[in-house]
Amino acid sequence: MSQMNEKAATVPGVKTMMERLIAIPSISSASAEWDYSNEAVVHLLASWLEPLGFDLEILPVPGVPGKFNLIATLGSGPGGLVLSGHTDTVPFDDKRWQSDPFQLTERDNRWYGLGTCDMKGFFALAIEAAREYVDQPLKEPLIILATADEESSMSGARALAAAGKPKARYAVIGEPTGLRPVRMHKGIMMERLKFEGRSGHSSNPALGRNALEGMHEALNELLALRSQWQETYRNPHFKVDVPTLNLGCIHGGDNPNRICAQCELHFDLRPLPGMSMEELRQAILQQVQPIAQRRELELEFEPLFEGVPPFETAEDAALVKACEALTGHSAQAVAFATEAPWLQKAGMETLVMGPGSIDQAHQPDEFLELAQLEPAVRILKGLIRQFCL
Ligand SMILES: [Zn+2]
């Protein structure tokens, strides 16, 4: 253990950092009544990072009031390593928690609290790892990145990618993966398809244009496309090794004896790495447009949210190799999506790896195993040594 230097002594220990991060509600949600600003979390992180010598950039997310990204940089120059986390959490179900979700509670060798593993806790560990190096000259910068709105719109990561920030060579996102490196995940798309025709008396089909019949044809086309994609694309790294398309909900019509004037379908698509979201949308449009034309139906087809692209970093990438060596695990694929596609888009070789389990994320009684703390700090220090020193 290197001698505790003056700068490092200004920052509290891991448990205190974790307590203070958990105590600040920073839920993000598409429903306004659940949505909080993340400003207080960003300022708390800044208050620890500044005395350690980090340069701070606090960037308001354009068009999203009260939301901020933080880029904290130690050292300078091209290249460097980003340790990235999101400052927000999901909403919580108060009645199902055994302890206060905003109070770090220790029991059964675990720390319980909302955001312990997903993933405000990661910041405490990243800062703990960083503090050992604050007085050493870094060859390449160490950047701690804290983003907004990962759990809702990913607006923070989208804004960073649009601005091409931060500039670095490597990025590790500390989502809960049980400290196993993750180099790929599927994308997420949620789409809305609507046909509008004209109602009329059911006794004479010529009196109207039936949106439900149009949808029936469209459903067949969607399932045919799904089969086609599942025959074309397969990736054995994933538990579900093909792209999926789920018909989620459908609404249409009002009465058996009226021609159905409107029918709307919502569906979800999970593309594999290598599949382009835009091409998928075009392929769907090519099938449903002729149905609308032939049946004289108005067609609306649009995303319900902007979507998360699939993500993949090459097996032989330097960061993948480094994380595999530090953890003793080979890089894998996961079933959840992250901000990785946007950090990649900003130019960084990106990997997902952090303490805690995704099984506890988004659940009542979210926790982080105490046994994960020391290995997490050790692995992060290893990355800093390898990529910054
Ligand atoms: Zn997360």
Boltz pocket constraint, residues with backbone or C-beta under 6 A from the ligand:
constraints:
  - pocket:
      binder: B
      contacts: [[A, 86], [A, 117], [A, 118], [A, 119], [A, 150], [A, 175], [A, 176]]
      max_distance: 6.0
